[in-house]
Amino acid sequence: MFNFRCVFNSASTLCRQLLTPLNVNGTVSQCGSRWLPLQRTLSCSVVRHQEAEANTGKDFSHFPPLPGQDSALRWGGKKFEELPIVHVKATYNNTHIQLTDSAGQSLVRTSCGTEGFKNIKKSTPIAAQTAGISAAVKATAKGVTFVRVVVKGLGPGRLSAIKGLTMGGLEVVSITDNTPVPHNGCRPRKARRM
């Protein structure tokens, strides 16, 4: 039977030997006759965080702003509300992608059918990814880099379209699911008799 207490004691003494001769700066220690570069990443990040808080002022918050509240966050010099929106409609047979500005004016529109996929191939994730890449290339040609994404529907191209947007060079800031969910609205069809 192996004695784990012996291994633990030797490891703890080794750690104590390494950490005892640290300088005040915490950058270099001398262990025996060797000089070892040791960095205190935690203390450096804490100092950096405190300096950032001092620079930004006392209104700094880790929580996102409430609607209507002003925020210091900017993406390419634009506020969150001013970012263009990519609407992804993922149906069972196709995936439509449309880029609009913050006011709702259409900038780019594409789908799996317009990318050359026909019939059953339109409903594949590969087709949705291709449509997303095409939409991203057209959007970057118009000068768009940061976008918000709103997804509607339960089709197979849901996630692949977003992946295609990022592969095409767009930076996705947020993803919102806008799928309509009925609260037992319409009466379903009668059951098929077999």
Buried (B, 14 or more C-beta within 10 A) or exposed (E): EEEEEEEEEEEEEEEEEEEEEBEEEBEEBEBEEEEEEBEBEEEEEEEEEEEEEEEEEEEEEEEEEEEEEEEEEEBEEBBBEBBBBBBBBBBEEBBBBBBBBBEEEEBBBBBBBBBEBEEEEBBBBBBBBBBBBBBBBBBBEEEBBBBBBBBBBEBBBBBBBBBBBBBBEBEBBEEEEEEEEEEEEEEEEEEEEE
